[in-house]
Amino acid sequence: MYLITHKEKLSPTITKYVVKAPFIAPKRKAGNFVILRVEEHGERIPITIVDSDTNAGTITLIVQAIGKTTKLLATKNVGDSILDVVGPLGNPTPIENHGAVVCIGGGVGTAEMLPIAKALKKAGNTIYTIIGARSKELIILENEMKEFSDKTFITTDDGSYGKKGVVTDQLKDLLDAPLGISAVYAIGPLPMMKFVSLLTKQYNVHTLVSLNAIMVDGTGMCGGCRVTIGGEMKFACVDGPEFDGHHVDFDEMIMRSRSYLDMEKISDELFTTQHQCQLEK
Amino acid sequence: MQNVNTMKPSERMKIARQHSIEQEASERKKNFLEVSFGLNEERALIEAKRCLECKNPVCTEGCPVGIDIRSFVQLILQKDYVGAVQKIRETNYLPAICGRVCPQETQCEQICTMGKKHEPVAIGKLERFVADFELANNLFHPPTITERQEEKVAIVGSGPAGLTCAAELGKRGYQVTIFEALHGIGGVLRYGIPEFRLPKKILDIEAERIQALGVKIYTNFLVGRTATIDELFDEWKFDAIFLGTGAGTPSFMGIPGENLSGVYSANEFLTRTNLMKAYSFPEYDTPIRIGQQIAVIGGGNTAMDAVRTAKRLGAERAYLIYRRSREEMPAREEEIHHAEEEGIEFLLLTNPTKILGDKNNWVNGIECLKMELGEPDDSGRRKPVAINDSEFVIPVQTVIEAVGQKPNPIIQQTTSGLNVGKRGTVVVNDVQQTSREGIFAGGDLTRGGATVILAMGDGKIASEAIHKYLQEKKSPKKNGELKIENEVLATGAK
């Protein structure tokens, strides 16, 4: 059992959890994730570790409630426990001094970008950050990202905050400017990462994306998270989760990520009906 | 040992081999309840009378863990069922599991003297009978541990090899800790073998019994990531480590269309069903997708488990596609037979070449080639050769590949000094010792994909070797006085 010691809403649907996980806390590095199972009947889902505190033996997770499992997690409060948490999983993000880099966080992907931006800054990079979301209420961790960024840009699809548009508009401006951008790190929805990669390929700028594939065990056992990278089959859980964006077959991955949409909807609706009052709190 | 049975051998030979009571095929293909209920007491007593009580019981030599079969059968004859199960537990701590999943027909029962002219004694079914009797009547008592050892041993992986090694070292009084990456213990016994062959309740009970020996269990602990092998030695202060991490990485055929939605590795398909209970969706959250027509590729036990599971999940037509003939199938005869009874359609001498999909990237068919058997290959089995222009397509909406597994590489990649073989297996000597001092290994991690009982045999041999290693380390002078159970080492199948 993994005790929730702190809970904080970052947006109406995005919540930060600090969870007691004393074995994982000292071992985690930027880019690592955990697989968690909230309750006995629950499924196993991968969640990126945003931060950790070795002394307190805790890890920080930031989760958007978009389906049954993430909504169930949102009903848990400080003092409650998550049944299973295993990690740290996946390979840590390769951190080096590229000179100038762009860090792009789309939606809740900004949370996953935070530890990477922090590590890249520490490695001596100049950091240009782009945070993008559909609307203002989904922009999270702006101040935290600013702390490690030399310059931060915000874009929203509806223009309710920052510049109206998508992250690639801002990215193009940065790539066109004489800033010497030599690497781009992008985490967010699959279409966002796809279009970032297509753009940076034109500029021949190295791009790293994080693939949140469907996983069961997260340890290389099931192969459910298989992705095609440069024509080869890779498992996102043990070979990734980060890959060279120019080699990822995004269209296949997008198709695969939709494999259970209808069943996810059944679970979600069932849960929402049963927990209406709790969710409204 | 005196004979217990007063019948003459010729009389014993006249008794017919007793059969398990089973769920009807038409009924069981719709549920996940256990297929076989085993022998009842009456049948078990009749079966025990068939044992010839050989002076030289060869059956024990056929057992990878060296169970004293003649003695436990004699105890059954005397209706001392608890005595019988305790006799088994002296050498095999997990009889309820072995009685269900061991391939006795190629081990103890294959060399049973009765089997030379008649059907062999149903040793496996008798083992299961006494284990189930003990369980049903709540008669289990943990063996007394006479001597406590101060040394700490880490067991990595809680599959059959790890559980056996942990139990044997626990019985010897060592401070044993099991580390399991998943949220439930058992390894392949939990994620791989379906409920209808091995109820998970049995596994939970065996786990409790291992804990009753003082063994500690950490689930959700992935050695290599949560802590490395070096950290287990240096920070956790373990004196020896046993690696039993199995062969959990699925292989794929490498044919076009494998990444379409609706294509599973057998590992994923079985893990979703067994570990995550996807058959109870939406009561359980993990989904699984089953087409009206499904195809499983492969001819091993995993393929049989997958195709029988698919049938139970509601597939109207479940095909098993195998490139050789029925004779070459590596699966147990009993599993093949059960699959046939349940209406699985076998497409033999058939090799898939391509998985076909619709515009939404969903599987809608599989293209295959007809094969014929040619000359024997390295494995001694006749090699399948494609017949020209024999392509045909079967409409299916789900494809499950059960074409083999490799060891998970995480520990090998994060541990220095560990010799790794060609297929990613960890190299061990005849007592399961690896190339690095204090580290032992066994089961599928060293074999690359074998059976539960061979893994248990490895775990047992390793436990002896670890005991010897720790005792010698403690008092190097006493080498000659050590009583190592060499007969176990000698009979361990390699």
HADDOCK unambig.tbl for C-alpha pairs under 7 A between the chains (distance, minus, plus):
assign (segid A and resid 23 and name CA) (segid B and resid 226 and name CA) 6.30 0.50 0.50
assign (segid A and resid 24 and name CA) (segid B and resid 226 and name CA) 5.91 0.50 0.50
assign (segid A and resid 27 and name CA) (segid B and resid 226 and name CA) 6.71 0.50 0.50
assign (segid A and resid 41 and name CA) (segid B and resid 284 and name CA) 4.66 0.50 0.50
assign (segid A and resid 41 and name CA) (segid B and resid 285 and name CA) 6.23 0.50 0.50
assign (segid A and resid 42 and name CA) (segid B and resid 284 and name CA) 6.12 0.50 0.50
assign (segid A and resid 42 and name CA) (segid B and resid 285 and name CA) 5.15 0.50 0.50
assign (segid A and resid 42 and name CA) (segid B and resid 286 and name CA) 6.99 0.50 0.50
assign (segid A and resid 43 and name CA) (segid B and resid 276 and name CA) 6.91 0.50 0.50
assign (segid A and resid 43 and name CA) (segid B and resid 285 and name CA) 5.26 0.50 0.50
assign (segid A and resid 43 and name CA) (segid B and resid 286 and name CA) 4.98 0.50 0.50
assign (segid A and resid 84 and name CA) (segid B and resid 183 and name CA) 6.53 0.50 0.50
assign (segid A and resid 84 and name CA) (segid B and resid 220 and name CA) 6.70 0.50 0.50
assign (segid A and resid 85 and name CA) (segid B and resid 220 and name CA) 6.35 0.50 0.50
assign (segid A and resid 86 and name CA) (segid B and resid 220 and name CA) 4.69 0.50 0.50
assign (segid A and resid 86 and name CA) (segid B and resid 221 and name CA) 6.20 0.50 0.50
assign (segid A and resid 87 and name CA) (segid B and resid 222 and name CA) 6.87 0.50 0.50
assign (segid A and resid 87 and name CA) (segid B and resid 225 and name CA) 6.74 0.50 0.50
assign (segid A and resid 87 and name CA) (segid B and resid 226 and name CA) 5.90 0.50 0.50
assign (segid A and resid 88 and name CA) (segid B and resid 225 and name CA) 6.04 0.50 0.50
assign (segid A and resid 88 and name CA) (segid B and resid 226 and name CA) 6.09 0.50 0.50
assign (segid A and resid 89 and name CA) (segid B and resid 225 and name CA) 6.68 0.50 0.50
assign (segid A and resid 220 and name CA) (segid B and resid 249 and name CA) 5.91 0.50 0.50
assign (segid A and resid 220 and name CA) (segid B and resid 408 and name CA) 6.82 0.50 0.50
assign (segid A and resid 221 and name CA) (segid B and resid 248 and name CA) 5.02 0.50 0.50
assign (segid A and resid 221 and name CA) (segid B and resid 249 and name CA) 4.70 0.50 0.50
assign (segid A and resid 221 and name CA) (segid B and resid 250 and name CA) 6.47 0.50 0.50
assign (segid A and resid 221 and name CA) (segid B and resid 267 and name CA) 6.80 0.50 0.50
assign (segid A and resid 222 and name CA) (segid B and resid 250 and name CA) 6.71 0.50 0.50
assign (segid A and resid 222 and name CA) (segid B and resid 265 and name CA) 6.64 0.50 0.50
assign (segid A and resid 222 and name CA) (segid B and resid 267 and name CA) 5.20 0.50 0.50
assign (segid A and resid 222 and name CA) (segid B and resid 268 and name CA) 4.16 0.50 0.50
assign (segid A and resid 223 and name CA) (segid B and resid 250 and name CA) 6.72 0.50 0.50
assign (segid A and resid 223 and name CA) (segid B and resid 265 and name CA) 6.57 0.50 0.50
assign (segid A and resid 223 and name CA) (segid B and resid 268 and name CA) 6.56 0.50 0.50
assign (segid A and resid 224 and name CA) (segid B and resid 268 and name CA) 6.39 0.50 0.50
assign (segid A and resid 255 and name CA) (segid B and resid 361 and name CA) 6.55 0.50 0.50
assign (segid A and resid 256 and name CA) (segid B and resid 261 and name CA) 5.64 0.50 0.50
assign (segid A and resid 259 and name CA) (segid B and resid 261 and name CA) 5.75 0.50 0.50
assign (segid A and resid 263 and name CA) (segid B and resid 287 and name CA) 6.53 0.50 0.50
assign (segid A and resid 267 and name CA) (segid B and resid 282 and name CA) 6.15 0.50 0.50
assign (segid A and resid 267 and name CA) (segid B and resid 285 and name CA) 6.72 0.50 0.50
